[in-house]
Amino acid sequence: MFYLGISAYYHDSSVALIDDEGSLVDFKKEEWLSRIKGDKTFPRLALQELINSFSLSDENIRFITFYEKPVRSWISVLKHSVKNNPLSNDLTRNYFKNAWNSSMRFQMDLSKYIKIKKIPILYSDHHLSHTLSTLYYYNNFPYVSVVVDGYGDKYCTSIHHVKSNKEIINLWNSEYPNSLGLFYSAITDFLGFSINEGEYKVMGLASFGQPKFYENLKKTIKFEDNKLITDTKYYDYIRRTDRSFSDQLTDLFEIEPRLPDISLEVGEKKFQVYADIAASAQKVLEELLFSIFQYAYNLTKEKKFLFSGGVAMNSAAVRKCSKLKFINQLNISPSPGDSGAAIGASYFGFLNEKKNDNFVSKNNIKNSLYPGKFKPKDNFLEFGFDKIADADTSLNETSILIANNEIIATCYGNIETGPRALGHRSLICNAHNSELVKKLSTEIKKRSLFIPTAPAILKEYAEKYFYLENSLMNCYMYMTATATPKAEVLKNIRGVVHIDNTSRIQICNETHLLGKILSNLKKFDIYLIANTSFNISSDPMVYDEIDAVVALHKMKIKYLLTENGLFRKKFEIKV
């Protein structure tokens, strides 16, 4: 039997499938297949792939779980929209549509692909789905779970005491519109980046600034008397759909909001002001997280934390939180946002039936990073490629190319579950060559200089190159936290160190794809690989070899590593 989880209609729609043994056997984001960044539609393409791969039907699906309770969410938003009528009419209509899609239409959409009359449909609490998506990877109970996102159902922040995977007690919630996630999204919007996609750019930009607007900004949102309180006169997300910040927030910054089509590059006239705004927002976010984590500890006295929700992808804040004296362990899933909540939803269905409290093995953690049944294709000759190494020699040949300062694209087996490229859909090169890393980021990926490139490193060398936090050792596997390089090695790896002297590292063991390549590179005195996602900035990560071929020609990259071998382009095609 299988347990299916689905997230949809808001952003980053996805599906997840857990089997009768409790293993995550597949996970897919709709955007991988539709090629629409952040695709929020019902995940029909992703679902169809699961149906085809596992012969899913009403005979072998025990539960289908939607990742939230949509009507509750709509009622909460409607309550605040009515107060701001008539300006909020568009907002009200938008959320009514979402509520309809997520409740009534969800089952209609689902029935087009699976006969659902025999299958119970469950609806999980949104923040419980987030908690369970992280809990799936960590079963060393007990924990305290902190979920921080924009909002889901009617909550924006929550604290749960996780005593086992069957005993999860909700202790505290912050209700819409009091939201740290929506606060950071409003700043993202003000700075001209796309909400739900550009928050990482704000985090990168913050390192170039000083928190000069901190005092003004912190009065717009605060944690007081164990409550998170947003002063909504500064934020328009409760009144309109086209803008998240108000004119009052603009007045605090004394600069006009940046338009998305206006360049923002290091050294430009307005760059420093916008960087200072980002730094101020980052400081406010971090300090409020400190307060929430402290309150979570006060409620439970637990020193092991699960952290999830979209805000958990802020790797700079994660590291700061890990230094709090009462935290011994801070755990984040590979996919802490809404797409990963589909994993939590499928797990909810599984737990709804199972009685055993301790069944998730350590092997599940490893296997669940790259779940699925991806079938590699070996038809590159049709697209102007030569095979230069078979599968058994490809990793060694890849290492030689990296040592010779070539950039390699990977489309290797199953795609990673989370938003971070962990080697299977990556662009990699020698991290000791700073100019090459810069070329990879700015010329090939077309990224701004304020967006860093991450390094991958073997576990045996990680402590030689970086100061590591014991509380974050699990996070380093998934590239969800930063570390500080040691002074004596800094000059040799400058290209993968951000301006704030941190790196979002990925620690690999020797069984991992990048770990195997790194093991081969030791003979060349190369110990770090620069690793960034294999995609053009406006596109999702490549899913299959066809996507890879198109991207390779757009990016002017010659080499592609797959499970079937190593390939080289014969010629360039104008795309």
Protein Blocks (a to p, Z undefined) as FASTA:
>chain_A
ZZddddehkaopadddddfkopafbdcdfklmnopghiabdcfklmmmmmmmnopafklc
fbdcdfbdfklmmmmmmmmmmmmpcklmmmmmmmmmmmmmmmmmmmmmmmmmbccklpcc
ddddfklmmmmmmmmmpccdcdddddddfbecjbfbdcdddfbfkbccdfbdcddfbdfk
lmmmmmmmmnopaehklmmmmmmmmmmpccfklmmmmmmpcceehiacddfklpcklmbm
kbcbdfklmmmnopacddfklccdehiaklmmmmmmmmmmmmmmmmmmmmmmmmmmmmno
pabdcdedjklmmmklmmmmmmpmklmbdcddfblblmlmmmmmmmmmmmmmpmbfblbc
fklmmmmmmgcjddcddfklmnopacfbdfklmmmmmmmmmmnopacdddehjadfblbd
ghjaccdddfklmklmmmmmmmmnopafklccdddddfklmmmmpccdfklmmmmmnopa
ccdddfklmmmmmmmccfkopacdddddfkbmklmmmmmmmmnopabdcddddddfkbcc
dfblmlmmmmmmmnopabdcdfkbccddfbdcdZZ
